[in-house]
């Protein structure tokens, strides 16, 4: 089997990430205005609860399975055996979670109908084999499936959802399209699997390994999902969850522009670690961190600069608090960008997930403790502050633990020019905001001018990575002309 192309996979993943950015840009303004902040809050809260059940159903199979398939993909028989062992294990945990979930549906007072339709989300976990395609670096399958799911979801939204009372239907459509999308990925399997002897399957050996991957998933969920649940439990205010949901949605849209390359590189790094190609691993890690900082730093400053005009235009009236939550959470793009690089490109593919769990669990504890106090006094602001401190804790610990393999000085070397350019860009963006009345026109000009200022300043300060990438582009264009 020929080696998958990192460049093609990056293009596939980038195309999907572009769709992932466009989709909420189309749907979020419509949804936020129809359901208002409290309706968005109900969806955010119930979805957070269901996510915990899907997390237990998956039991760390997604990360562990992708790594195992990536390391054994040259041996189709072994890969086939791994697939069925992990899939059967995931099916059994999903069934167990569904039993408990039914109890939640029965005893819930306010949200039982929402929990009922979200059952499809939990069932979908058993059919999610994106980890298998990720291990083979066949991102084309994942991209096609996810793209179709999003497009179908958008069409169904505008056809069937028209009023606030359609919230339950909206939740059901999201759950149903996700389930059907996961099932559709199975159609490609016969080309990659061989027949195996069912008696040879051994599930026990995977439980310990998947637990190593499951622990950080639980810990991470404390500051990515539990915060939404805790906002509901502590404040009893659907509006607060609505404000927080829209802020995290905005930050997540920006994340897709930053983290695409990390997703593509993770499986290749597992393959390279299996081959002990350490020089290439270090070079790819350094280039990826360089790229992430090049993109993340200006987005942080740009997000802060446009938030006050973007939120009312995008989400409508009644979301003013979301602006200030975005201010707090914007630095997460750089903080999480660095931790994701180290986690996905070093700790996980090198088999050091148990070691990295110490940082993740520490971050979870920090977040949980801060959430309890800060949400009570500051509501959704408190959850945002807690998330930033938790992610910062993890990143600092990751950098310390990886210091012998990754040169930490390169982060400062990569960043200082970009921070200067970002600050100048932010000042210009604020000045534009004061001069233009139309929100839409203002945001378009802010983005265009900010991008030009940032890029030009980096060229003046001779940012080596940017110059190198531009040089490659010009060389390709020259070759095509010749």
C-alpha positions as a printed NumPy array, in Angstrom:
array([[  0.   ,   0.   ,   0.   ],
       [  1.454,   3.375,  -1.033],
       [  2.233,   6.039,   1.567],
       [ -0.609,   8.549,   2.009],
       [  0.317,  12.083,   1.003],
       [  0.526,  14.532,   3.904],
       [ -0.001,  17.361,   1.42 ],
       [ -3.188,  15.811,  -0.014],
       [ -4.468,  14.969,   3.458],
       [ -3.819,  18.531,   4.543],
       [ -5.767,  19.8  ,   1.526],
       [ -8.669,  17.425,   2.279],
       [ -8.662,  18.396,   5.938],
       [ -8.354,  22.094,   5.116],
       [-11.329,  21.889,   2.746],
       [-13.367,  20.3  ,   5.509],
       [-12.175,  22.867,   8.027],
       [-13.275,  25.606,   5.62 ],
       [-16.714,  23.974,   5.552],
       [-16.594,  23.667,   9.349],
       [-16.04 ,  27.427,   9.47 ],
       [-18.663,  28.275,   6.853],
       [-21.379,  26.017,   8.34 ],
       [-21.765,  27.856,  11.678],
       [-21.402,  31.171,   9.873],
       [-24.55 ,  30.174,   7.982],
       [-26.489,  28.462,  10.78 ],
       [-25.497,  30.246,  14.014],
       [-27.116,  33.626,  13.191],
       [-30.339,  31.838,  12.258],
       [-30.338,  29.518,  15.28 ],
       [-29.387,  32.22 ,  17.794],
       [-32.206,  34.489,  16.667],
       [-34.88 ,  31.766,  16.569],
       [-34.098,  30.073,  19.883],
       [-32.629,  33.117,  21.69 ],
       [-30.054,  32.808,  24.469],
       [-32.151,  30.557,  26.721],
       [-32.956,  28.096,  23.913],
       [-29.304,  27.944,  22.925],
       [-28.544,  27.395,  26.602],
       [-30.902,  24.399,  26.809],
       [-29.218,  22.797,  23.812],
       [-25.768,  23.518,  25.25 ],
       [-26.64 ,  22.015,  28.639],
       [-28.355,  18.824,  27.398],
       [-25.671,  18.261,  24.781],
       [-23.005,  18.57 ,  27.48 ],
       [-24.724,  15.881,  29.549],
       [-25.032,  13.53 ,  26.566],
       [-21.379,  14.105,  25.7  ],
       [-20.345,  12.467,  28.962],
       [-22.183,   9.303,  28.018],
       [-20.614,   9.254,  24.553],
       [-17.23 ,   9.761,  26.196],
       [-17.694,   6.713,  28.423],
       [-19.035,   4.746,  25.455],
       [-15.938,   5.559,  23.364],
       [-13.611,   4.678,  26.29 ],
       [-10.499,   6.192,  24.711],
       [-10.818,   4.088,  21.552],
       [-10.591,   7.067,  19.187],
       [ -7.09 ,   8.178,  20.129],
       [ -5.751,   4.732,  21.012],
       [ -7.301,   3.091,  17.946],
       [ -5.863,   5.661,  15.539],
       [ -2.396,   5.203,  17.013],
       [ -2.569,   1.391,  16.883],
       [ -3.883,   1.272,  13.314],
       [ -1.236,   3.802,  12.212],
       [  1.547,   1.659,  13.676],
       [  0.256,  -1.606,  12.134],
       [ -1.238,  -0.442,   8.853],
       [  1.498,  -2.21 ,   6.841],
       [  0.124,  -5.502,   8.19 ],
       [ -3.483,  -5.704,   7.005],
       [ -4.253,  -8.881,   8.965],
       [ -3.095,  -7.365,  12.257],
       [ -4.911,  -4.122,  11.492],
       [ -8.134,  -6.045,  10.751],
       [ -7.852,  -7.929,  14.029],
       [ -7.27 ,  -4.66 ,  15.904],
       [-10.284,  -3.086,  14.259],
       [-12.731,  -5.785,  15.339],
       [-11.315,  -6.026,  18.866],
       [-11.707,  -2.298,  19.431],
       [-15.078,  -2.083,  17.685],
       [-16.594,  -4.914,  19.752],
       [-15.248,  -3.293,  22.907],
       [-16.779,   0.045,  21.915],
       [-20.117,  -1.616,  21.145],
       [-20.236,  -3.242,  24.591],
       [-19.469,   0.02 ,  26.425],
       [-22.066,   1.854,  24.331],
       [-24.774,  -0.637,  25.292],
       [-23.85 ,  -0.26 ,  28.961],
       [-24.055,   3.538,  28.728],
       [-27.439,   3.334,  27.016],
       [-28.868,   1.408,  29.967],
       [-27.869,   4.21 ,  32.355],
       [-29.018,   6.846,  29.844],
       [-32.531,   5.392,  29.772],
       [-32.669,   5.887,  33.534],
       [-31.759,   9.547,  33.076],
       [-34.557,   9.959,  30.528],
       [-37.085,   8.438,  32.909],
       [-36.143,  10.5  ,  35.965],
       [-35.367,  13.852,  34.332],
       [-37.986,  16.522,  35.104],
       [-37.287,  19.262,  32.588],
       [-35.243,  17.807,  29.76 ],
       [-36.402,  14.205,  29.278],
       [-37.601,  14.818,  25.704],
       [-34.226,  16.285,  24.728],
       [-32.393,  13.391,  26.348],
       [-34.602,  10.936,  24.458],
       [-33.673,  12.255,  21.015],
       [-30.027,  12.598,  22.07 ],
       [-29.988,   8.808,  22.49 ],
       [-29.026,   8.731,  18.809],
       [-25.818,  10.58 ,  19.658],
       [-24.805,   7.856,  22.091],
       [-25.717,   5.083,  19.644],
       [-23.615,   6.858,  17.009],
       [-20.518,   6.255,  19.155],
       [-20.644,   2.537,  18.405],
       [-20.531,   3.256,  14.664],
       [-17.824,   5.926,  14.776],
       [-14.79 ,   4.427,  13.013],
       [-13.096,   7.685,  12.081],
       [-10.144,   6.469,  14.174],
       [ -9.648,   3.608,  11.696],
       [ -9.497,   5.938,   8.69 ],
       [ -7.311,   8.35 ,  10.637],
       [ -4.846,   5.528,  11.333],
       [ -4.587,   4.811,   7.606],
       [ -4.374,   8.564,   6.933],
       [ -7.38 ,   8.215,   4.634],
       [ -8.79 ,  11.603,   5.471],
       [-10.709,  11.687,   2.206],
       [-13.287,   9.294,   3.683],
       [-13.603,  11.318,   6.869],
       [-13.866,  14.608,   4.996],
       [-16.503,  13.332,   2.546],
       [-18.607,  11.887,   5.353],
       [-18.361,  14.915,   7.634],
       [-19.016,  17.31 ,   4.764],
       [-22.178,  15.487,   3.694],
       [-23.416,  15.39 ,   7.292],
       [-22.932,  19.134,   7.688],
       [-24.546,  20.001,   4.367],
       [-27.556,  17.765,   5.042],
       [-27.873,  19.261,   8.527],
       [-27.861,  22.807,   7.126],
       [-30.53 ,  21.967,   4.549],
       [-32.767,  20.283,   7.147],
       [-32.357,  23.232,   9.511],
       [-33.685,  25.8  ,   7.034],
       [-36.422,  23.508,   5.718],
       [-37.939,  22.359,   9.031],
       [-36.868,  24.741,  11.819],
       [-38.723,  28.061,  11.828],
       [-39.791,  28.921,  15.395],
       [-38.611,  28.66 ,  18.997],
       [-40.816,  25.63 ,  19.681],
       [-38.802,  23.693,  17.053],
       [-35.839,  23.365,  19.431],
       [-36.524,  19.668,  20.098],
       [-36.713,  18.993,  16.357],
       [-33.414,  20.838,  15.879],
       [-31.684,  18.683,  18.514],
       [-33.125,  15.525,  16.948],
       [-31.909,  16.46 ,  13.466],
       [-28.362,  17.057,  14.678],
       [-28.312,  13.709,  16.474],
       [-29.826,  11.824,  13.521],
       [-27.451,  13.235,  10.9  ],
       [-24.48 ,  12.378,  13.118],
       [-25.667,   8.787,  13.485],
       [-26.272,   8.336,   9.755],
       [-22.91 ,   9.896,   8.973],
       [-21.089,   7.412,  11.205],
       [-22.915,   4.479,   9.652],
       [-21.99 ,   5.693,   6.16 ],
       [-18.258,   5.319,   6.883],
       [-18.659,   1.546,   7.062],
       [-19.3  ,   1.279,   3.315],
       [-15.571,   1.615,   2.555],
       [-14.399,  -1.035,   5.048],
       [-14.289,  -4.185,   2.803],
       [-11.349,  -2.743,   0.846],
       [ -9.213,  -2.5  ,   3.98 ],
       [-10.206,  -5.484,   6.115],
       [ -9.327,  -9.149,   5.809],
       [-11.245, -12.111,   7.169],
       [-10.185, -13.065,  10.669],
       [-10.846, -15.889,  13.084],
       [-13.256, -14.603,  15.696],
       [-11.79 , -16.965,  18.271],
       [ -8.462, -15.16 ,  17.948],
       [ -9.875, -11.852,  19.133],
       [ -8.651, -10.666,  22.515],
       [-10.31 ,  -7.637,  24.098],
       [ -8.728,  -7.778,  27.542],
       [ -5.346,  -6.487,  26.419],
       [ -6.906,  -3.246,  25.151],
       [ -8.774,  -2.203,  28.275],
       [ -5.671,  -1.048,  30.128],
       [ -4.358,   0.859,  27.105],
       [ -7.666,   2.54 ,  26.298],
       [ -7.953,   3.538,  29.955],
       [ -4.693,   5.466,  29.555],
       [ -6.363,   7.447,  26.77 ],
       [ -9.703,   7.631,  28.565],
       [ -8.327,   9.324,  31.697],
       [ -7.2  ,  12.474,  29.87 ],
       [-10.493,  12.534,  27.98 ],
       [-12.352,  12.647,  31.285],
       [ -9.97 ,  15.251,  32.633],
       [-10.182,  17.391,  29.502],
       [-13.976,  17.221,  29.563],
       [-13.967,  19.016,  32.912],
       [-12.953,  22.254,  31.22 ],
       [-14.507,  21.668,  27.788],
       [-17.913,  20.219,  28.652],
       [-18.422,  20.055,  32.417],
       [-18.161,  23.842,  32.595],
       [-21.434,  24.062,  30.632],
       [-23.076,  21.527,  32.911],
       [-21.792,  23.353,  36.007],
       [-23.126,  26.675,  34.719],
       [-26.542,  25.003,  34.588],
       [-26.209,  23.3  ,  37.965],
       [-24.901,  26.378,  39.825],
       [-26.711,  29.282,  38.143],
       [-29.942,  27.496,  37.078],
       [-29.929,  30.021,  34.232],
       [-30.266,  28.87 ,  30.621],
       [-29.269,  32.364,  29.453],
       [-25.816,  32.073,  31.048],
       [-25.223,  28.822,  29.174],
       [-26.409,  30.523,  26.001],
       [-23.853,  33.333,  26.342],
       [-21.075,  30.867,  27.097],
       [-22.073,  28.545,  24.244],
       [-21.877,  31.326,  21.675],
       [-18.486,  32.471,  22.934],
       [-17.033,  28.959,  22.809],
       [-18.585,  28.479,  19.377],
       [-16.811,  31.611,  18.124],
       [-13.469,  30.499,  19.566],
       [-13.957,  26.985,  18.156],
       [-14.568,  28.388,  14.67 ],
       [-11.196,  30.08 ,  14.943],
       [ -9.602,  26.879,  16.265],
       [-10.449,  25.031,  13.062],
       [ -8.246,  27.46 ,  11.126],
       [ -5.339,  26.782,  13.479],
       [ -5.487,  23.055,  14.238],
       [ -6.059,  21.516,  10.785],
       [ -2.385,  20.692,  10.261],
       [ -2.143,  19.039,  13.709],
       [ -5.   ,  16.647,  12.873],
       [ -3.317,  15.58 ,   9.653],
       [  0.154,  15.183,  11.176],
       [ -0.829,  13.061,  14.198],
       [ -1.072,   9.729,  12.354],
       [  2.107,  10.396,  10.368],
       [  3.982,  11.027,  13.625],
       [  2.799,   7.68 ,  15.035],
       [  4.132,   6.032,  11.887],
       [  7.473,   7.884,  12.178],
       [  7.882,   6.978,  15.856],
       [  7.348,   3.325,  14.933],
       [ 10.2  ,   3.747,  12.42 ],
       [ 12.361,   5.623,  14.987],
       [ 12.825,   8.514,  12.542],
       [ 13.606,  11.034,  15.277],
       [ 15.312,  13.683,  13.148],
       [ 12.297,  13.928,  10.868],
       [  9.942,  13.914,  13.872],
       [ 11.716,  16.881,  15.476],
       [ 11.738,  18.798,  12.195],
       [  8.011,  18.22 ,  11.635],
       [  7.207,  19.177,  15.24 ],
       [  9.14 ,  22.427,  14.941],
       [  7.523,  23.304,  11.596],
       [  4.04 ,  22.557,  12.941],
       [  4.542,  24.722,  16.043],
       [  5.885,  27.476,  13.794],
       [  2.825,  27.272,  11.553],
       [  0.385,  27.221,  14.486],
       [  1.93 ,  30.329,  16.036],
       [  1.974,  32.11 ,  12.677],
       [ -1.803,  31.614,  12.35 ],
       [ -2.955,  31.656,  15.999],
       [ -1.319,  34.882,  17.205],
       [ -3.008,  37.226,  14.682],
       [ -6.354,  35.471,  15.177],
       [ -6.163,  36.148,  18.937],
       [ -5.573,  39.861,  18.4  ],
       [ -8.073,  40.006,  15.553],
       [-10.785,  38.278,  17.577],
       [-10.371,  40.768,  20.406],
       [-10.496,  43.619,  17.914],
       [-13.71 ,  42.63 ,  16.105],
       [-15.735,  40.976,  18.897],
       [-17.753,  44.063,  19.852],
       [-19.007,  44.475,  16.265],
       [-19.107,  40.782,  15.354],
       [-21.311,  39.423,  18.179],
       [-24.367,  41.712,  17.675],
       [-24.136,  41.287,  13.891],
       [-23.681,  37.522,  14.003],
       [-25.832,  36.377,  16.923],
       [-28.333,  39.232,  17.136],
       [-29.575,  41.157,  20.162],
       [-29.362,  39.79 ,  23.691],
       [-25.815,  38.335,  23.51 ],
       [-23.827,  41.34 ,  24.734],
       [-22.214,  39.324,  27.532],
       [-20.734,  36.992,  24.921],
       [-18.393,  39.794,  23.781],
       [-16.581,  39.907,  27.123],
       [-16.391,  36.12 ,  27.372],
       [-14.653,  36.117,  23.97 ],
       [-12.131,  38.659,  25.272],
       [-11.287,  36.265,  28.107],
       [-11.12 ,  33.116,  25.969],
       [ -9.254,  34.454,  22.898],
       [ -5.746,  33.549,  24.236],
       [ -6.837,  29.888,  24.266],
       [ -6.022,  29.714,  20.554],
       [ -2.294,  30.028,  21.274],
       [ -2.363,  28.159,  24.582],
       [ -4.261,  25.139,  23.242],
       [ -2.381,  25.312,  19.942],
       [  0.9  ,  24.64 ,  21.731],
       [ -0.487,  21.903,  23.976],
       [ -2.163,  20.17 ,  21.016],
       [  1.093,  20.202,  19.073],
       [  2.983,  18.53 ,  21.903],
       [  0.17 ,  16.159,  22.832],
       [ -0.766,  15.017,  19.312],
       [  2.716,  15.078,  17.762],
       [  4.892,  13.898,  20.645],
       [  3.274,  12.402,  23.736],
       [  0.554,  10.346,  22.038],
       [  2.47 ,   8.946,  19.026],
       [  5.521,   8.148,  21.19 ],
       [  3.381,   6.116,  23.598],
       [  3.767,   8.59 ,  26.498],
       [  0.091,   9.297,  26.977],
       [  0.238,   8.032,  30.568],
       [  2.96 ,  10.589,  31.283],
       [  1.059,  13.436,  29.672],
       [ -2.011,  12.461,  31.698],
       [ -0.376,  14.032,  34.748],
       [ -0.597,  17.449,  33.128],
       [ -4.15 ,  16.923,  31.904],
       [ -5.397,  15.7  ,  35.278],
       [ -3.672,  18.62 ,  37.011],
       [ -5.369,  21.028,  34.613],
       [ -8.699,  19.354,  35.266],
       [ -8.3  ,  19.739,  39.01 ],
       [ -7.378,  23.413,  38.598],
       [-10.412,  23.972,  36.4  ],
       [-12.825,  22.117,  38.674],
       [-11.713,  24.011,  41.782],
       [-11.862,  27.368,  40.   ],
       [-15.238,  26.54 ,  38.425],
       [-16.866,  25.86 ,  41.793],
       [-15.897,  29.276,  43.136],
       [-15.835,  31.456,  40.04 ],
       [-19.104,  30.297,  38.441],
       [-20.938,  30.96 ,  41.712],
       [-19.739,  34.583,  41.795],
       [-19.058,  35.409,  38.12 ],
       [-21.362,  32.93 ,  36.316],
       [-20.263,  32.368,  32.689],
       [-17.304,  34.758,  33.12 ],
       [-16.032,  32.461,  35.859],
       [-16.19 ,  29.399,  33.609],
       [-14.182,  31.231,  30.929],
       [-11.48 ,  32.333,  33.388],
       [-11.232,  28.804,  34.809],
       [-10.818,  27.319,  31.325],
       [ -7.952,  29.675,  30.461],
       [ -6.072,  28.888,  33.684],
       [ -6.612,  25.151,  33.231],
       [ -5.336,  25.12 ,  29.652],
       [ -2.369,  27.302,  30.611],
       [ -1.46 ,  24.854,  33.378],
       [ -1.459,  21.961,  30.926],
       [  0.604,  23.794,  28.32 ],
       [  3.261,  24.84 ,  30.839],
       [  3.539,  21.275,  32.167],
       [  3.697,  19.849,  28.624],
       [  6.511,  22.236,  27.71 ],
       [  8.435,  21.264,  30.836],
       [  8.005,  17.519,  30.267],
       [  9.016,  17.763,  26.593],
       [ 12.039,  19.999,  27.196],
       [ 14.554,  17.211,  26.44 ],
       [ 12.999,  16.468,  23.047],
       [ 11.676,  19.838,  21.931],
       [ 13.7  ,  23.067,  22.054],
       [ 11.512,  25.486,  24.024],
       [ 13.539,  28.505,  22.919],
       [ 12.099,  28.205,  19.422],
       [  8.672,  29.319,  20.74 ],
       [ 10.089,  32.707,  21.75 ],
       [ 12.051,  32.869,  18.504],
       [  8.918,  32.132,  16.47 ],
       [  6.62 ,  34.442,  18.446],
       [  8.167,  37.835,  19.181],
       [  7.851,  39.292,  15.675],
       [  4.276,  38.027,  15.39 ],
       [  3.243,  39.489,  18.75 ],
       [  4.573,  42.909,  17.71 ],
       [  2.743,  42.654,  14.382],
       [ -0.42 ,  41.504,  16.2  ],
       [ -0.41 ,  44.46 ,  18.614],
       [ -0.003,  46.948,  15.749],
       [ -2.785,  45.161,  13.877],
       [ -5.07 ,  45.355,  16.941],
       [ -4.562,  49.126,  17.251],
       [ -5.44 ,  49.577,  13.578],
       [ -8.528,  47.366,  13.915],
       [ -9.79 ,  49.404,  16.878],
       [ -9.275,  52.651,  14.98 ],
       [-11.284,  51.318,  12.041],
       [-14.092,  50.309,  14.424],
       [-14.388,  53.886,  15.615],
       [-14.605,  55.291,  12.091],
       [-17.157,  53.032,  10.346],
       [-20.79 ,  52.793,  11.412],
       [-21.998,  49.744,   9.425],
       [-21.054,  46.601,  11.358],
       [-20.76 ,  44.342,   8.299],
       [-18.65 ,  46.807,   6.297],
       [-16.548,  47.505,   9.381],
       [-15.753,  43.842,  10.035],
       [-14.834,  43.174,   6.39 ],
       [-12.468,  46.157,   6.333],
       [-11.035,  45.237,   9.747],
       [-10.187,  41.712,   8.594],
       [ -8.731,  42.863,   5.271],
       [ -6.638,  45.702,   6.708],
       [ -5.568,  43.644,   9.725],
       [ -4.361,  40.781,   7.51 ],
       [ -2.37 ,  43.147,   5.27 ],
       [ -0.77 ,  44.939,   8.23 ],
       [  0.187,  41.677,   9.944],
       [  1.627,  40.134,   6.789],
       [  3.54 ,  43.27 ,   5.739],
       [  5.062,  43.766,   9.17 ],
       [  6.288,  40.161,   9.237],
       [  7.873,  40.647,   5.821],
       [  9.565,  43.856,   6.999],
       [ 10.824,  42.067,  10.133],
       [ 11.886,  39.142,   7.912],
       [  9.93 ,  36.28 ,   9.488],
       [ 11.883,  33.306,   8.117],
       [  9.039,  30.808,   8.106],
       [  6.688,  33.114,   6.22 ],
       [  9.418,  34.006,   3.714],
       [ 10.203,  30.326,   3.195],
       [  6.544,  29.441,   2.558],
       [  6.146,  32.348,   0.125],
       [  9.344,  31.264,  -1.605],
       [  7.941,  27.783,  -2.139],
       [  4.739,  29.207,  -3.596],
       [  6.638,  31.466,  -6.027],
       [  8.897,  28.582,  -7.11 ],
       [  5.871,  26.398,  -7.894],
       [  4.216,  29.192,  -9.859],
       [  7.43 ,  29.768, -11.785],
       [  7.774,  26.053, -12.578],
       [  4.183,  25.88 , -13.824],
       [  4.741,  28.871, -16.123],
       [  7.918,  27.336, -17.517]])
